[in-house]
Structure formats: structure tokens, C-alpha cells
Amino acid sequence: MSDETLSLSLFLANEAETIRLGEELALAVKPGDAIALVGDLGAGKSTLARALIRAIADDAELEVPSPTFTIVQSYALRFPVAHLDLYRLSDVSELDELGIDEMLSDGVCLIEWPEMASDVLPKASTILLRLTHEGDGRRAVIEASRRHIERLERVFAIRRFLERNGKASATRRYFSGDAAYRTYELVRDDDSQYLLMDWQPQPPGPALHNGKSYSEIVHLARTVEPFVALDLHLRSEGFALPEILARDMDEGILLLSDMGRAGVLDANGAPIEERYIESAACLAALHEKPMPAKIDLPDGGRYEIPRFDADAMKIETSLLLDWYLPHMHDGKPTDDAKRQDFFAVWDQLIAKLANVESGLVLRDFHSPNIIWQQDKPAPQQVGIIDFQDAMIGPTAYDLASLVQDARVTIPPELQVQMMERYFDIRRKNPAFDEKVFLKAFAIMAAQRNCKLVGAWVRLLKRDGKPGYMKHMPRTFTYMRAALEHPDLAPLRDWFARAGIDLNSQ
């Protein structure tokens, strides 16, 4: 092991604690990791290995046979898992036939009797776990790199959080990870199920403008504080958001009610008309509520909601310049004249927003973030998640996000129905100016779509995720619709000057 190797030591009083350690390891490992299990016969290697594999599979009854005679047992799970027993290998040359390197390219290897492979396993991504008998229990000593130990320490910190909040016997399973610093677990206790949010502080990233990073300029939440503040406030106003059942603000750990998996799409991924229309009605109800600039926090202090200011709007649209245009021109960067021309247009458009309605902008109010609550009355039928990045800005932004759902083709007739449902509610307020709102809708739709066409390319080029490019034609369809508004003529003209034929995209 390298100089960066750290260690942890845990006493496992019984088999149940050995199983729990295996389940917790399942929350910490990632593709590319190898777990080297060392211990005498009866030390608990097979028990721990079986618990780890079943936890990754989220199947307590999964058959996990010993690989003693087959040498390798493979499992196609959330990521591939290979369970190896090298006890019967007679020579190190036999390792070449197993292809451990290939197994680790996109999966995890769990290796019993790993001594023969000690020179083959990648030291930086190998977790060495020694099990020994100690009294009536076992001692587990884990040696691994700093990053692995930090992952495990976080898993154990969540264990202590659950113990403090009456969930010591709960089982934990990976649920999702929407960012490197924010992941979710399913927590099951008796017949109840919860979601646990694990939010570690996000580093700001490199400075891009006025000493601020991209995430700071666009006001992305970096701690759990905005989530808690907005959740408590919007729930108090009668909207459906996850209930916070327990929290540790300093650690960034929240135990939440599980709102279910029903969304606004059918089994084929098509929009369910009633649910989209009611989602528009939910937005109308939200926009009728006055929104305070600051929200009191339960543990003292106040959270100030950031404003969707010009810098945030423009740097989001710059994704079109930074990613989409180079992609269209064989990687050639966008020249300064074209960039300045583009931002001059956006200065004009942002100035047109001076008299539009301002309120809470949830920011990503579309199909991935809406949970349908069938048995609840309106507006609580529409469950809202992923709202921590909310800002104060043109309320029309969220309606544009919903009506022009980036990941779903919303037929024009359904778009009309959604708009009419929204306006039927808003027109009852004499202060609502429909014409001004439609101007804001067009500008914010164009702003969002400029961001998205760049984001799809960034996901392809930087993150190696080509699947998002399938959304590009739809995004340009939405863009063309937004540019039909007369106030968007300057941006329409810029596309022509930039040589982008909108009808061919």
C-alpha cells in the first residue's frame, strides 16, 4: 500500500454486525474498486461478501453461492460485481485468464484469499479488509486510500445519525446520486420506508468571473440549508414536498419522507395530460403566494433566497457559446466578436424583464422532479422535489420549464391546455398582466433553451454521456417556438448572423 493508506478498526460483536458492515461497504464502493477479504476459515468472509452483494442487488433472498469451485461468480447489478475466490489457484499466471483488470473497468471485484493477486490489484483502488476472531466476536481492520476511508467514515457517520434518531435497526440501500456531493439512500424500518439525503459541501470550482465560480454565479446550492429553508416554507404554504423527519444541518444529513415513484409520464415515457395540466395549476397557485426574500431556519439564522440576476442568466446562456458552437465547428472556439454580439443581445432581452412578475423560481420544474400524489387534493397532488437551487426571478421561467419539458415532447395541443389552465387561475387576480407574462415566458424559454443546447453537448464531450444528445432536436423545436415572440427578434437575428439555421437543427 502507498503512503496515503489509512486504516479503520471495528469490533463486530455478532453475525448481524458483520452483515451490517457488508451492507455499509455496499454504499461506499464504486466501479473500479477491489475489496480484498483476508481471514481464516470461519472469520466471516463469506457472510460479509454475501451481505455486500445482496445489498448492491437490494435483494435479501439473492442466491450468492461460494465461488470456491467456480473461482468467479458474476452479478449484473447496479454495476457489475465479480466475486472471486483464489484459494484454488496454483500459480499467479492463472490470474491473467481471469481478467481482473477488465472486471474493474466498469465494476467491483470482491476477492477472497487475495494474497496471490497482491501484485496485480490496483493499490490506489483496493480496500484491504482483514477479519479475525476476537473474544465472542470479530475484529475488522480496513486499510485503504484516504478517499476510500473518507467514504467509509461518511457511511458510519450516517449510521450514527440514524441511531440518534431511532433508526438503529433500519436497513440502508443506495437509491441515487444526482451529484458527486449529494446522494440518496433508501432507509427501511419495519414496514416504513424513507429517503436519506447525504449532502456534503460542494467545492465552488475555478473562478470564471469577478472571482466567482460557475456554481456561485448561477446560485447553485452548496449546502443543505437552502433545501431545509425552502422545504419548511413551501410545506407551510400548503404545497407537497418531502417532510423532513430528522436533520443534522452541520453534517448535511436529512431523513425525509418517501413521496413514491409515480410521475407525470406513462410507461412509454409519454406525458400524462391530466398530471401536466395539474402541474401547471400547481405553479399558478405557487405564483399567487407572496414569497419572502428571507426564510427563518429552525436552528436559528435566516436563509436569503438568491436573485436570478443578469450574471446568472448570461453565464447559463454562454453554454451555447462554449459547447454547442464549437461542436458545430469541429471544436473551433467561439470568437470574441460573436460572444460580445451574443451578450449584447442578452443585455437587451434582460432589460425587457424589468417590469415582469417576479417571485420564486423553482428552476427545474419538469418531469424528473414531479412526484404524483394520486390521493391528495390539489395542489398537493403535485409533489415537488429538487428545489434547493430556487431563486427569486421571473415566475414565467418555471412555466416555460414545464410546458417545454426538456426531456419529453409535449404536443402543441397539450401545451395550449397547460397554458390555459395556468391563466384561468391567474386571471382571477386583477394585478396579473397576461401580456407581460407572455413576454417573460418567451424570453425565459429562450434563455433556458440556450443553456440546454450547450448542456447536452457538455454532457457528451466532457462527461462522456452521449444519451442526452437525443434531446437536441426537441430543444431547438422549443427554441423556435420561443423566438416567434416579437420581443425575441434580436436573438433570432443573432442566430442568423452566427450562421445557425434554426430550422435544420
Secondary structure, DSSP 8 states (H G I E B T S, - for coil): --TT-EEEEEEE-SHHHHHHHHHHHHHH--TT-EEEEEE-TTSSHHHHHHHHHHHHHT-TT------TTTSEEEEESSSEEEEEE-TT--SGGGHHHHTHHHHHHHSEEEEESGGGGTTTS-GGGEEEEEEEEETTEEEEEEEE-HHHHHHHHHHHHHHHHHHHTT-TT-EEEEEEEEETTEEEEEEEETTEEEEEEEE------SEEETTEEHHHHTT---SSHHHHHHHHHHHHTT-B---EEEEETTTTEEEEE---S--SB-TTS-B-HHHHHHHHHHHHHHHTS---SEEE-TTSSEEE--B--HHHHHHHHHHIIIIIHHHHTTT----HHHHHHHHHHHHHHHHTTTTS-EEEE-S--SGGGEEE-TTS-TTTTEEE---TT-EEEETHHHHHHHHT-TTS---HHHHHHHHHHHHHHHTTSTT--HHHHHHHHHHHHHHHHHHHHHHHHHHHHTT--GGGGGGHHHHHHHHHHHTTSGGGHHHHHHHHHTT--GGG-
